[in-house]
Amino acid sequence: MIDLRSDTVTRPSPAMLAAMTSAETGDDVWGDDPTVLRLQARVAEQAGKEAGLFFPSGTQSNLAALMAHCARGDEYIVGQAAHTYKYEGGGAAVLGSIQPQPLENSEDGTISLERVAAAIKPIDDHFARTRLFALENTIGGKVLPAAYVAEATQFAHGRGLATHLDGARVFNAVVDSNQSLMALTDGFDSVSICFSKGLGTPVGSVLVGSKALIGSAHRWRKMLGGGMRQAGVLAAACLYALDHNVARLADDHANAARLAAGLAQIDEVKVASQATNMVFAQFPQADCAPLEAWLKERGILTQMLYASRFVTHLDVSAADIDTFVAAVKGYFKR
Ligand SMILES: *Cc1c(COP(=O)(O)O)cnc(C)c1O
């Protein structure tokens, strides 16, 4: 199957599995797993932060970070389109007793700093205490403008807020913008990075930040059920991904551009945007369900909506993109 629904669908390659089966392990709840320790140290160093912490998922990594920054009754400012706000089951509110203050994202994924300024609550018993400003990079596949990130993080710190980056796909931003991970995470007090997206591991995220913040997140991770034992088998996949699957994200970006260019040739389809490994396109509403079924019969998995998202990854080749585009053309010509 050619699966364009997400970059989470990648399967571990034989070489990645070999790295996993030969991993040196220990009990990571006891801090004894050398492979986990190596991964945490490596990601922290590469991001220019003091410490790292391995999590089973990005959702849990983001949540533990929010809970480390914010206490009960505190508030975090976040984009309406942000994963932490919109796609994590409301965990910050449910499990953290943290009030989200969502603000509209602009087309480029930024949040206007005037709006942020207006949303920061005065210190007054009527209000939640605004503690944190969270951004996401990439967001909807788009790389946040570097100048904006620098301004936004300085602004937040100037107003006494901490800063968190949901960098689930920050390595896509690294490859696309040709900036270092350290440059992209500069200005953030914490950064969560997913290995189970374009980097192609079965599971795993790493949160980085100061020793104090990571110490606090470590306690929340245990409480949230994320303390894992011989997690080195999973961390080994992440180390393998750092060595082998970062530079190749450029192929995914080229394939996404190829997909967008292919769809743009079809009159019935309107390509809304393409950035890094994502393409957003609109299809006539009445065609969505039959087109999805048509593609599935031809071995192509998509989620066809009026505004559809296609995601490229290491299990999708340029030839697969051509197969997909030809199948969409075939549908509209039938
Ligand atoms: C996938 C993702 C996460 C975390 O997802 P998990 O499936 O819990 O690992 C967080 N933020 C963004 C932007 C994501 O795309």
The ligand as a Tripos MOL2 file, in Angstrom:
@<TRIPOS>MOLECULE
LIG
   15    15     1     0     0
SMALL
NO_CHARGES

@<TRIPOS>ATOM
      1 C1          2.2530   13.8550   16.2470 C.3       1 LIG1
      2 C2          2.3740   15.1330   16.9330 C.ar      1 LIG1
      3 C3          2.4830   15.2170   18.3240 C.ar      1 LIG1
      4 C4          2.4930   14.0260   19.2370 C.3       1 LIG1
      5 O1          1.8460   12.9380   18.7870 O.3       1 LIG1
      6 P1          1.9860   11.4730   19.3660 P.3       1 LIG1
      7 O2          1.2130   10.6990   18.3910 O.co2     1 LIG1
      8 O3          1.4130   11.5120   20.7170 O.co2     1 LIG1
      9 O4          3.4400   11.0990   19.3850 O.co2     1 LIG1
     10 C5          2.6050   16.4610   18.8800 C.ar      1 LIG1
     11 N1          2.6250   17.5620   18.1250 N.ar      1 LIG1
     12 C6          2.5490   17.5240   16.7930 C.ar      1 LIG1
     13 C7          2.6190   18.7900   16.0170 C.3       1 LIG1
     14 C8          2.4110   16.3100   16.1530 C.ar      1 LIG1
     15 O5          2.3260   16.2790   14.8260 O.3       1 LIG1
@<TRIPOS>BOND
     1     1     2 1
     2     2     3 ar
     3     2    14 ar
     4     3     4 1
     5     3    10 ar
     6     4     5 1
     7     5     6 1
     8     6     7 2
     9     6     8 1
    10     6     9 1
    11    10    11 ar
    12    11    12 ar
    13    12    13 1
    14    12    14 ar
    15    14    15 1
@<TRIPOS>SUBSTRUCTURE
     1 LIG1         1 GROUP 0 **** ****
